[in-house]
């Protein structure tokens, strides 16, 4: 038996809010030479498939799109089959800047808010990467792991605490717009399979019904509850088999067959999560 998984998800989900209609205008620039002549696509997830909403060819480092949508949505900008970055489709003039070092969307309220969050998160992620690099250097210098942990452990813990607080606050501040569910799903899709962690439970306990009833959030909650039941059943089966093995007499010096028969297999960590 396999644990229930969410459908393949990228960071960006097609999460929408009801409204009376929105007209958007995208103006983009790219200083990345190999993108010239490429067609970029804005895609959203509909009925479990990524669907094109708009497209434009990059000509001399620029591209433009415009259109109307019924609801605000967080889409993904694609080149070929590669998702490049999230873009909130909402009323107004949306500016996209792509360089070798950075990708950013600005010009409208939710895009500005999203990329301010992404910038802060990237800064903290970089600090953790720097600590990991320092740890590797110290090991190569012959410093033992306990000393490395003593020197770097508290700093790493502090950064992780700040990072978790940043994500938590952002989701809670955006419960009732398209950003909250989108970043919530980003956090959840980093797990090997849906499960209720203390962090997830804390985010959900104060969430309004509109957030919990979002299609993808609701799907995660349902599958997490199903997986909790499967884990309890797996533990029960393992306990029963362990008891049976202990009670079974050993005959003729043959090894005891303690291997689990028919137990659930945990999904592999390296399974692909997105398209």
PALUM-78036 format. One record per residue (C-alpha): residue in one letter; x, y, z. Coordinates in steps of 0.05 Angstrom, whole numbers, plus 5000, padded with zeros to 4 digits. Each point is the difference from the previous one (the first is absolute). Example, Ala and Ser with C-alpha at 12.3 -4.5 7.8 and 13.67 -1.06 7.14 Angstrom:
BEGIN
<r type="a" u="5246" v="4910" w="5156"/>
<r type="s" u="5027" v="5069" w="4987"/>
This chain:
BEGIN
<r type="x" u="5000" v="5000" w="5000"/>
<r type="x" u="5026" v="5069" w="4982"/>
<r type="x" u="4989" v="5065" w="5037"/>
<r type="x" u="4955" v="5050" w="4965"/>
<r type="x" u="5038" v="5053" w="4963"/>
<r type="x" u="4977" v="5066" w="4972"/>
<r type="x" u="4999" v="5009" w="4925"/>
<r type="x" u="5067" v="5023" w="4973"/>
<r type="x" u="5008" v="5071" w="5023"/>
<r type="x" u="5049" v="5056" w="4986"/>
<r type="x" u="5010" v="5059" w="5045"/>
<r type="x" u="4945" v="5037" w="4963"/>
<r type="x" u="4929" v="4976" w="5002"/>
<r type="x" u="4940" v="5025" w="4961"/>
<r type="x" u="4966" v="5030" w="5061"/>
<r type="x" u="4944" v="5047" w="4986"/>
<r type="x" u="4954" v="5049" w="5035"/>
<r type="x" u="4931" v="5019" w="4976"/>
<r type="x" u="4994" v="5069" w="4971"/>
<r type="x" u="4965" v="5039" w="4945"/>
<r type="x" u="5058" v="4996" w="4950"/>
<r type="x" u="5071" v="5025" w="4993"/>
<r type="x" u="5040" v="5028" w="4941"/>
<r type="x" u="5074" v="4990" w="5003"/>
<r type="x" u="5058" v="5026" w="4959"/>
<r type="x" u="5068" v="4967" w="5004"/>
<r type="x" u="5064" v="5035" w="4978"/>
<r type="x" u="5062" v="4958" w="5005"/>
<r type="x" u="5075" v="5008" w="4989"/>
<r type="x" u="5054" v="4947" w="4997"/>
<r type="x" u="5076" v="5010" w="4998"/>
<r type="x" u="5010" v="4924" w="4992"/>
<r type="x" u="5025" v="4991" w="4929"/>
<r type="x" u="4975" v="4929" w="4988"/>
<r type="x" u="4928" v="5022" w="5014"/>
<r type="x" u="4998" v="5043" w="4938"/>
<r type="x" u="4953" v="4968" w="4949"/>
<r type="x" u="4969" v="4955" w="5053"/>
<r type="x" u="4925" v="5000" w="5014"/>
<r type="x" u="4979" v="5010" w="5073"/>
<r type="x" u="4934" v="4974" w="5026"/>
<r type="x" u="4957" v="5018" w="5059"/>
<r type="x" u="4968" v="4936" w="5026"/>
<r type="x" u="4950" v="4983" w="5054"/>
<r type="x" u="4978" v="4934" w="5028"/>
<r type="x" u="4929" v="4980" w="4978"/>
<r type="x" u="4970" v="4931" w="5008"/>
<r type="x" u="5068" v="4971" w="5019"/>
<r type="x" u="5034" v="5027" w="4937"/>
<r type="x" u="5043" v="5061" w="4986"/>
<r type="x" u="4962" v="5043" w="4951"/>
<r type="x" u="5027" v="5059" w="4959"/>
<r type="x" u="4968" v="5066" w="5018"/>
<r type="x" u="5045" v="5045" w="4958"/>
<r type="x" u="5066" v="4999" w="4962"/>
<r type="x" u="5051" v="5046" w="4968"/>
<r type="x" u="5065" v="4995" w="4962"/>
<r type="x" u="5062" v="5032" w="5028"/>
<r type="x" u="5025" v="5049" w="4947"/>
<r type="x" u="5063" v="5040" w="5012"/>
<r type="x" u="4994" v="4988" w="5074"/>
<r type="x" u="4927" v="5021" w="5009"/>
<r type="x" u="4932" v="4967" w="5001"/>
<r type="x" u="4929" v="5023" w="5012"/>
<r type="x" u="4934" v="4967" w="5018"/>
<r type="x" u="4931" v="5026" w="5018"/>
<r type="x" u="4931" v="4971" w="5012"/>
<r type="x" u="4940" v="4994" w="5046"/>
<r type="x" u="4986" v="4948" w="5054"/>
<r type="x" u="4939" v="4987" w="5044"/>
<r type="x" u="5040" v="4990" w="5064"/>
<r type="x" u="5067" v="5019" w="5030"/>
<r type="x" u="5047" v="4941" w="4992"/>
<r type="x" u="5071" v="4981" w="5013"/>
<r type="x" u="5027" v="4973" w="4934"/>
<r type="x" u="5068" v="4974" w="4979"/>
<r type="x" u="5044" v="5029" w="4945"/>
<r type="x" u="5027" v="4943" w="4957"/>
<r type="x" u="5054" v="4994" w="4948"/>
<r type="x" u="4994" v="4933" w="4963"/>
<r type="x" u="4983" v="4951" w="5056"/>
<r type="x" u="5037" v="5039" w="5054"/>
<r type="x" u="4962" v="5041" w="5052"/>
<r type="x" u="5040" v="5064" w="5010"/>
<r type="x" u="4963" v="5041" w="5052"/>
<r type="x" u="4932" v="5015" w="5031"/>
<r type="x" u="4959" v="5058" w="4973"/>
<r type="x" u="4936" v="5026" w="5032"/>
<r type="x" u="4950" v="5017" w="4945"/>
<r type="x" u="4960" v="5060" w="5027"/>
<r type="x" u="4977" v="5067" w="4975"/>
<r type="x" u="5055" v="5048" w="4981"/>
<r type="x" u="5067" v="5005" w="4965"/>
<r type="x" u="5044" v="4941" w="5019"/>
<r type="x" u="5075" v="5007" w="4989"/>
<r type="x" u="5045" v="4939" w="4993"/>
<r type="x" u="5076" v="5006" w="5003"/>
<r type="x" u="5044" v="4940" w="4985"/>
<r type="x" u="5076" v="5001" w="5006"/>
<r type="x" u="5054" v="4948" w="5008"/>
<r type="x" u="4999" v="5013" w="5076"/>
<r type="x" u="4928" v="5015" w="5016"/>
<r type="x" u="4927" v="4996" w="4978"/>
<r type="x" u="4949" v="5048" w="5027"/>
<r type="x" u="4928" v="5022" w="4990"/>
<r type="x" u="4975" v="5068" w="5022"/>
<r type="x" u="4949" v="5055" w="4985"/>
<r type="x" u="4936" v="4972" w="5032"/>
<r type="x" u="4983" v="4992" w="5075"/>
<r type="x" u="5002" v="4924" w="5006"/>
<r type="x" u="5062" v="4992" w="4955"/>
<r type="x" u="5037" v="5052" w="5041"/>
<r type="x" u="4980" v="4965" w="5065"/>
<r type="x" u="5019" v="4931" w="4973"/>
<r type="x" u="5069" v="5020" w="4976"/>
<r type="x" u="5016" v="5039" w="5064"/>
<r type="x" u="4986" v="4934" w="5036"/>
<r type="x" u="5042" v="4960" w="4950"/>
<r type="x" u="5059" v="5048" w="5007"/>
<r type="x" u="5000" v="4993" w="5076"/>
<r type="x" u="4993" v="4925" w="4996"/>
<r type="x" u="5056" v="4994" w="4949"/>
<r type="x" u="5045" v="5041" w="5046"/>
<r type="x" u="4988" v="4951" w="5058"/>
<r type="x" u="5009" v="4940" w="4954"/>
<r type="x" u="5067" v="5030" w="4978"/>
<r type="x" u="5022" v="5007" w="5073"/>
<r type="x" u="4985" v="4926" w="5012"/>
<r type="x" u="5039" v="4982" w="4937"/>
<r type="x" u="5058" v="5041" w="5025"/>
<r type="x" u="4999" v="4963" w="5066"/>
<r type="x" u="4999" v="4934" w="4963"/>
<r type="x" u="5061" v="5023" w="4960"/>
<r type="x" u="5036" v="5020" w="5064"/>
<r type="x" u="4984" v="4933" w="5031"/>
<r type="x" u="5030" v="4964" w="4939"/>
<r type="x" u="5063" v="5042" w="5004"/>
<r type="x" u="5008" v="4986" w="5074"/>
<r type="x" u="4993" v="4925" w="4988"/>
<r type="x" u="5053" v="5003" w="4946"/>
<r type="x" u="5045" v="5035" w="5051"/>
<r type="x" u="4993" v="4940" w="5046"/>
<r type="x" u="4953" v="5031" w="5051"/>
<r type="x" u="4955" v="4947" w="5031"/>
<r type="x" u="4924" v="5003" w="4991"/>
<r type="x" u="4984" v="5014" w="5073"/>
<r type="x" u="5043" v="5063" w="4998"/>
<r type="x" u="4968" v="5022" w="4935"/>
<r type="x" u="4931" v="4990" w="5029"/>
<r type="x" u="5020" v="5039" w="5062"/>
<r type="x" u="5024" v="5059" w="4958"/>
<r type="x" u="4947" v="5002" w="4945"/>
<r type="x" u="4940" v="4963" w="5029"/>
<r type="x" u="4970" v="5058" w="5039"/>
<r type="x" u="5008" v="5048" w="4940"/>
<r type="x" u="4966" v="4950" w="4954"/>
<r type="x" u="4943" v="4990" w="5050"/>
<r type="x" u="4991" v="5076" w="5006"/>
<r type="x" u="4995" v="5008" w="4924"/>
<r type="x" u="4951" v="4942" w="4993"/>
<r type="x" u="4957" v="5030" w="5055"/>
<r type="x" u="4999" v="5067" w="4964"/>
<r type="x" u="4985" v="4966" w="4933"/>
<r type="x" u="4941" v="4960" w="5029"/>
<r type="x" u="4973" v="5064" w="5033"/>
<r type="x" u="5005" v="5037" w="4933"/>
<r type="x" u="4962" v="4946" w="4962"/>
<r type="x" u="4948" v="4993" w="5055"/>
<r type="x" u="4987" v="5075" w="5004"/>
<r type="x" u="4995" v="5007" w="4924"/>
<r type="x" u="4949" v="4945" w="4994"/>
<r type="x" u="4958" v="5026" w="5058"/>
<r type="x" u="5003" v="5072" w="4973"/>
<r type="x" u="4975" v="4974" w="4933"/>
<r type="x" u="4948" v="4949" w="5021"/>
<r type="x" u="4946" v="5034" w="4959"/>
<r type="x" u="5036" v="5015" w="4935"/>
<r type="x" u="5034" v="4956" w="4948"/>
<r type="x" u="5069" v="5004" w="5033"/>
<r type="x" u="4984" v="4964" w="5065"/>
<r type="x" u="4976" v="4934" w="4969"/>
<r type="x" u="5056" v="5003" w="4948"/>
<r type="x" u="5057" v="5005" w="5050"/>
<r type="x" u="4965" v="4949" w="5046"/>
<r type="x" u="5001" v="4950" w="4943"/>
<r type="x" u="5073" v="5018" w="4986"/>
<r type="x" u="5016" v="4980" w="5072"/>
<r type="x" u="4958" v="4937" w="4996"/>
<r type="x" u="5028" v="4977" w="4933"/>
<r type="x" u="5070" v="4997" w="5030"/>
<r type="x" u="4976" v="4940" w="5041"/>
<r type="x" u="5007" v="4929" w="4972"/>
<r type="x" u="4925" v="4991" w="5012"/>
<r type="x" u="4944" v="5040" w="5034"/>
<r type="x" u="5002" v="4996" w="5076"/>
<r type="x" u="4978" v="5045" w="5058"/>
<r type="x" u="5063" v="5028" w="5032"/>
<r type="x" u="4997" v="5049" w="5059"/>
<r type="x" u="5016" v="5057" w="4953"/>
<r type="x" u="4943" v="4981" w="4952"/>
<r type="x" u="4951" v="4991" w="5058"/>
<r type="x" u="5019" v="5068" w="5027"/>
<r type="x" u="4987" v="5033" w="4933"/>
<r type="x" u="4932" v="4966" w="4993"/>
<r type="x" u="4973" v="5011" w="5070"/>
<r type="x" u="4990" v="5075" w="4990"/>
<r type="x" u="4985" v="4997" w="4925"/>
<r type="x" u="4932" v="5024" w="4975"/>
<r type="x" u="4954" v="4951" w="4965"/>
<r type="x" u="5013" v="5034" w="4933"/>
<r type="x" u="5074" v="4979" w="5007"/>
<r type="x" u="4986" v="4928" w="5022"/>
<r type="x" u="4947" v="4992" w="4946"/>
<r type="x" u="5048" v="5019" w="4944"/>
<r type="x" u="5003" v="4940" w="4954"/>
<r type="x" u="5074" v="4985" w="5007"/>
<r type="x" u="5003" v="5015" w="5075"/>
<r type="x" u="4939" v="4956" w="5011"/>
<r type="x" u="5032" v="4944" w="4959"/>
<r type="x" u="5063" v="5004" w="5043"/>
<r type="x" u="4960" v="4997" w="5065"/>
<r type="x" u="4959" v="4940" w="4976"/>
<r type="x" u="5061" v="4961" w="4977"/>
<r type="x" u="5038" v="5017" w="5064"/>
<r type="x" u="4943" v="4971" w="5041"/>
<r type="x" u="4998" v="4938" w="4957"/>
<r type="x" u="5075" v="4991" w="5007"/>
<r type="x" u="4994" v="5007" w="5076"/>
<r type="x" u="4951" v="4942" w="5000"/>
<r type="x" u="5047" v="4959" w="4956"/>
<r type="x" u="5059" v="5013" w="5047"/>
<r type="x" u="4959" v="4977" w="5060"/>
<r type="x" u="4980" v="4937" w="4962"/>
<r type="x" u="5073" v="4988" w="4979"/>
<r type="x" u="5023" v="5006" w="5073"/>
<r type="x" u="4946" v="4951" w="5022"/>
<r type="x" u="5020" v="4950" w="4947"/>
<r type="x" u="5074" v="5005" w="5019"/>
<r type="x" u="4984" v="4992" w="5074"/>
<r type="x" u="4957" v="4938" w="4985"/>
<r type="x" u="5054" v="4970" w="4957"/>
<r type="x" u="5053" v="5015" w="5053"/>
<r type="x" u="4958" v="4966" w="5053"/>
<r type="x" u="4988" v="4940" w="4954"/>
<r type="x" u="5074" v="4993" w="4985"/>
<r type="x" u="5019" v="5003" w="5074"/>
<r type="x" u="4949" v="4946" w="5017"/>
<r type="x" u="5019" v="4954" w="4943"/>
<r type="x" u="5049" v="4944" w="5023"/>
<r type="x" u="5067" v="4994" w="4963"/>
<r type="x" u="5007" v="4931" w="4967"/>
<r type="x" u="5063" v="4964" w="4976"/>
<r type="x" u="5044" v="5062" w="5005"/>
<r type="x" u="4965" v="5031" w="4940"/>
<r type="x" u="4997" v="5076" w="4998"/>
<r type="x" u="4935" v="5032" w="5022"/>
<r type="x" u="4959" v="5030" w="4943"/>
<r type="x" u="4988" v="5069" w="5029"/>
<r type="x" u="4992" v="5036" w="4934"/>
<r type="x" u="4936" v="5040" w="4993"/>
<r type="x" u="4951" v="4970" w="4951"/>
<r type="x" u="4954" v="5050" w="4967"/>
<r type="x" u="5020" v="5060" w="5042"/>
<r type="x" u="4994" v="5069" w="4971"/>
<r type="x" u="5060" v="5029" w="4964"/>
<r type="x" u="5021" v="5071" w="5014"/>
<r type="x" u="5005" v="5042" w="4936"/>
<r type="x" u="5072" v="5012" w="4980"/>
<r type="x" u="5029" v="5068" w="5016"/>
<r type="x" u="5027" v="5008" w="4929"/>
<r type="x" u="4933" v="4993" w="4965"/>
<r type="x" u="4986" v="5056" w="4950"/>
<r type="x" u="4952" v="5053" w="5027"/>
<r type="x" u="4988" v="5042" w="4938"/>
<r type="x" u="4997" v="5000" w="4926"/>
